[in-house]
Amino acid sequence: MEGRLKRRVPSNWGQTILVCAKCSKKLKGGFGAKGRTPLAKALRKHLGLKKGRKAEAGIVEVKCMGVCPRGAVTVVDAGGPREWLLVPKGTDLDVVAGELGLGRD
């Protein structure tokens, strides 16, 4: 029995999006109605996603990804990690969601 995983936790996520926390912090928000909300939080709210593993998609802030674009946030769709998206400050959230294949229901 040694070396076997004992537990699994189910998730409703159909997609996982990774958002660079360092990029978001450098922009001091940059998204949402007043332009002060970090991209991950603004996108979750815009799409009406529940919190945590009960959401339809996971939007997770991660440490620096090493790209560090000026005036933008690095975003990775974990299902297609070969291309990373650089989202400029203030980009319309419908455009971001569309690029990532996240729909609003």
N, C-alpha and C positions, 0 to 999 in steps of 0.2 A: 504494500500500500504506500510505500514511500515514494515521494515525487508526484503524487496524483493530486489534482485540484479537487477540493471537496465541495465548493459552493460556486454557484453561478447566480448572477443577478440579472433579471430580464430588463430590457429597455425597449421603449417604443420608437427609438430613433431609426429613421429610414436613411438619414444622411448625417454626416458629421462635418462641421465647418470649424476650422482652426483660425483664430484671429490673433495676430501678434499684439500682446499687451503693451510692449515697449513702444511700438508705433502709435498705439492709441494714447498712451500717456504723453508722448511728445506733442501730439496734436491738441492735448487738453480737451478731449471730446471730439468736436468737429462734426457731429451728426445729430439728427433729431430736429425737432421744431425750432429750438433756440440755438442749435449748433454747439451745444455743450455736453452732449451725451457720447460716451464711447461707442464705437461701431457695434460691438457685440451686443450691448444692452439695447441700443436703438433698433437693431435688426430683430432681436427677440420680440420687443414690444410691437414693432411695426407688423410683424407676422402673426402676432397673438399667440406665441408659443408658450406652453406651460413651462414650469421650471423643472430642471433636473432630468432624470431619465424618463419621466412621464411625457415629455415633449415629443412632438412628431419628428423633430430634428434637433440635433445637439449643436449649439453654437458655443464654443469653448475658447476662452482666452488662454493663450500659452505664452511661455517665455519667448524671448527674442529669437527670430528665425534667421537673422543674419543678413537680411536684404536691406533694411533701413532706408526706404525710399523717402525723399524729402517731400513733406506735405501730403503723405498718403499712408495707408495702413495695408500691411501684407495679410492676405487671406488665402487659405488653402482649403479646397474641398478634399477631404480625406479619401473620397471615393475615386478621385482623379488627380492624384498628387503630382502629376508630371508638369502641370501648368499652375503657376501661382498667380493670383490676381492682386494688382496694386490698386487700391481704392482711394482716389483723391478725396481730400477733406471736403465735406459738403455734398458729396454725390447723392443723388436721389436714391432712397432706399428701395424703391421699386426696381430701379436699374440694377442695383447690387443683387437683390433677390433673384431677378431674372438671369443674371450672369451665372449665379450659383445653382440655378435650377430649383430654387425654393419658391413654391407657390403660396399665394394667400387663399385660404379657403373661407 
